[in-house]
Amino acid sequence: MKFLSSKIGGWLLLTVGLILALAAYRLTLPDAPPLALESRLEAGPPKSVPAIGFTDGDGKALTLADFKGKLVVLDVWATWCGPCRKEFPRLDRLQAAMGGDNLVVLPLSVDLAGKEAVDRFYKDNSIKSLAVYLDPASDSVKALHLRGLPTTLILDRQGQEVARIEGEAAWDGPEVKALLEKLMAQG
């Protein structure tokens, strides 16, 4: 208690309070469009991705290798993550528009509450086109060296990472569709 009543402790409490107040204020602002994809896209030569395990909504064990042959938009997210919640309907529209034999949007939830939280989120947000994939132990976060949520990796047909985007993105926008079509055409 002595530290909190000192000058340094007071300044520290004031700083933390200001940060929390700014964060709360930001949540009240109208939705701004996410930053342009090209300003945050980390693309480079294909690089290998660790073999991470997860389950589908029925409890079937899967790995990323199960999706080889398709372009994969791997979105690591959680129901409690504000930017994840905002971008999720866009991912659903992307899967509806482009998903199929050549592309799959793989939303990998790292919610500790598991399937129940994700099912409730899908129902509350009318998510229709995306399948449920779960990693409640969050092993993927560490294995993929993620710095925050959402983080989306684009994997080529061989399962190699060709791009990474940290934060919310307009997944149903024309620049994303053009990028994904270009990657699908590369084979």
C-alpha positions as semicolon CSV with decimal commas, in nm:
position;residue;x (nm);y (nm);z (nm)
1;M;0,000;0,000;0,000
2;K;0,292;0,232;0,066
3;F;0,395;0,217;-0,302
4;L;0,046;0,316;-0,424
5;S;0,042;0,622;-0,199
6;S;0,386;0,735;-0,323
7;K;0,434;0,978;-0,614
8;I;0,551;0,703;-0,849
9;G;0,262;0,479;-0,750
10;G;0,017;0,765;-0,808
11;W;0,157;0,835;-1,153
12;L;0,147;0,465;-1,236
13;L;-0,217;0,440;-1,130
14;L;-0,302;0,753;-1,330
15;T;-0,128;0,615;-1,640
16;V;-0,304;0,279;-1,615
17;G;-0,635;0,459;-1,560
18;L;-0,583;0,674;-1,870
19;I;-0,496;0,372;-2,081
20;L;-0,810;0,191;-1,964
21;A;-1,023;0,501;-2,024
22;L;-0,887;0,538;-2,378
23;A;-0,951;0,171;-2,449
24;A;-1,309;0,202;-2,319
25;Y;-1,361;0,516;-2,527
26;R;-1,234;0,338;-2,839
27;L;-1,497;0,069;-2,789
28;T;-1,771;0,334;-2,804
29;L;-1,657;0,479;-3,138
30;P;-1,846;0,380;-3,453
31;D;-1,695;0,094;-3,646
32;A;-1,415;0,217;-3,861
33;P;-1,312;0,013;-4,161
34;P;-1,006;-0,202;-4,094
35;L;-0,676;-0,079;-4,228
36;A;-0,608;-0,164;-4,589
37;L;-0,485;-0,516;-4,634
38;E;-0,168;-0,423;-4,820
39;S;-0,054;-0,203;-4,532
40;R;-0,049;-0,501;-4,295
41;L;0,012;-0,800;-4,519
42;E;0,333;-0,982;-4,438
43;A;0,403;-1,177;-4,755
44;G;0,716;-1,350;-4,861
45;P;0,847;-1,676;-4,996
46;P;0,654;-1,980;-4,876
47;K;0,767;-2,107;-4,537
48;S;0,683;-2,422;-4,351
49;V;0,417;-2,423;-4,081
50;P;0,437;-2,642;-3,771
51;A;0,206;-2,942;-3,758
52;I;-0,063;-2,814;-3,524
53;G;-0,349;-3,031;-3,408
54;F;-0,708;-2,925;-3,344
55;T;-1,059;-3,069;-3,365
56;D;-1,362;-2,995;-3,576
57;G;-1,706;-2,925;-3,431
58;D;-1,776;-3,298;-3,405
59;G;-1,459;-3,366;-3,206
60;K;-1,267;-3,523;-3,496
61;A;-0,889;-3,473;-3,463
62;L;-0,736;-3,281;-3,753
63;T;-0,411;-3,117;-3,858
64;L;-0,334;-2,860;-4,126
65;A;-0,211;-3,148;-4,344
66;D;-0,577;-3,255;-4,378
67;F;-0,631;-2,943;-4,592
68;K;-0,339;-2,986;-4,835
69;G;-0,442;-2,927;-5,192
70;K;-0,653;-2,624;-5,098
71;L;-0,563;-2,264;-5,035
72;V;-0,630;-2,218;-4,662
73;V;-0,724;-1,894;-4,487
74;L;-0,635;-1,994;-4,129
75;D;-0,784;-1,741;-3,890
76;V;-0,688;-1,785;-3,524
77;W;-0,953;-1,611;-3,315
78;A;-1,159;-1,612;-2,995
79;T;-1,516;-1,511;-2,912
80;W;-1,396;-1,263;-2,648
81;C;-1,169;-1,078;-2,895
82;G;-1,334;-0,755;-3,018
83;P;-1,156;-0,732;-3,357
84;C;-1,220;-1,106;-3,411
85;R;-1,591;-1,052;-3,353
86;K;-1,597;-0,764;-3,602
87;E;-1,420;-0,950;-3,882
88;F;-1,595;-1,284;-3,836
89;P;-1,904;-1,208;-4,051
90;R;-1,663;-1,104;-4,327
91;L;-1,488;-1,442;-4,305
92;D;-1,829;-1,609;-4,324
93;R;-1,907;-1,415;-4,642
94;L;-1,565;-1,505;-4,785
95;Q;-1,628;-1,876;-4,726
96;A;-1,975;-1,845;-4,882
97;A;-1,839;-1,663;-5,188
98;M;-1,511;-1,848;-5,252
99;G;-1,498;-2,159;-5,034
100;G;-1,507;-2,500;-5,197
101;D;-1,266;-2,736;-5,369
102;N;-0,994;-2,473;-5,408
103;L;-1,020;-2,265;-5,090
104;V;-1,128;-2,310;-4,731
105;V;-1,160;-2,056;-4,453
106;L;-1,048;-2,234;-4,136
107;P;-1,148;-2,030;-3,828
108;L;-0,953;-2,184;-3,541
109;S;-1,100;-2,084;-3,205
110;V;-0,869;-2,068;-2,905
111;D;-1,156;-2,015;-2,659
112;L;-1,098;-2,195;-2,330
113;A;-1,474;-2,255;-2,308
114;G;-1,447;-2,460;-2,628
115;K;-1,735;-2,565;-2,849
116;E;-2,013;-2,423;-2,632
117;A;-1,880;-2,067;-2,659
118;V;-1,819;-2,100;-3,032
119;D;-2,160;-2,255;-3,102
120;R;-2,328;-1,975;-2,909
121;F;-2,125;-1,715;-3,102
122;Y;-2,216;-1,873;-3,438
123;K;-2,584;-1,876;-3,344
124;D;-2,588;-1,519;-3,205
125;N;-2,410;-1,386;-3,515
126;S;-2,591;-1,596;-3,780
127;I;-2,269;-1,760;-3,902
128;K;-2,380;-2,005;-4,168
129;S;-2,089;-2,089;-4,401
130;L;-1,798;-2,149;-4,164
131;A;-1,724;-2,481;-3,999
132;V;-1,621;-2,499;-3,633
133;Y;-1,256;-2,574;-3,549
134;L;-1,128;-2,576;-3,193
135;D;-0,796;-2,541;-3,012
136;P;-0,902;-2,472;-2,651
137;A;-0,549;-2,542;-2,523
138;S;-0,425;-2,260;-2,754
139;D;-0,133;-2,473;-2,874
140;S;-0,156;-2,304;-3,214
141;V;-0,082;-1,960;-3,067
142;K;0,259;-2,069;-2,943
143;A;0,341;-2,299;-3,236
144;L;0,259;-2,031;-3,495
145;H;0,436;-1,756;-3,296
146;L;0,128;-1,534;-3,285
147;R;0,153;-1,192;-3,125
148;G;-0,220;-1,126;-3,095
149;L;-0,568;-1,208;-3,215
150;P;-0,696;-1,225;-3,473
151;T;-0,403;-1,343;-3,680
152;T;-0,465;-1,495;-4,018
153;L;-0,224;-1,709;-4,215
154;I;-0,276;-1,783;-4,580
155;L;-0,142;-2,127;-4,665
156;D;-0,077;-2,240;-5,021
157;R;-0,191;-2,575;-5,158
158;Q;0,121;-2,742;-5,016
159;G;0,044;-2,613;-4,665
160;Q;0,315;-2,347;-4,664
161;E;0,257;-1,999;-4,522
162;V;0,258;-1,740;-4,801
163;A;0,108;-1,447;-4,610
164;R;0,018;-1,338;-4,256
165;I;-0,214;-1,063;-4,143
166;E;-0,232;-0,946;-3,783
167;G;-0,555;-0,779;-3,678
168;E;-0,890;-0,728;-3,838
169;A;-0,920;-0,734;-4,216
170;A;-1,197;-0,680;-4,471
171;W;-1,208;-1,043;-4,584
172;D;-1,508;-0,988;-4,809
173;G;-1,348;-0,695;-4,994
174;P;-1,233;-0,693;-5,356
175;E;-0,859;-0,667;-5,276
176;V;-0,875;-0,985;-5,066
177;K;-1,066;-1,172;-5,334
178;A;-0,813;-1,059;-5,596
179;L;-0,523;-1,173;-5,377
180;L;-0,682;-1,513;-5,312
181;E;-0,769;-1,564;-5,679
182;K;-0,408;-1,484;-5,771
183;L;-0,280;-1,736;-5,514
184;M;-0,525;-2,003;-5,635
185;A;-0,412;-1,949;-5,994
186;Q;-0,050;-2,006;-5,890
187;G;-0,141;-2,361;-5,795
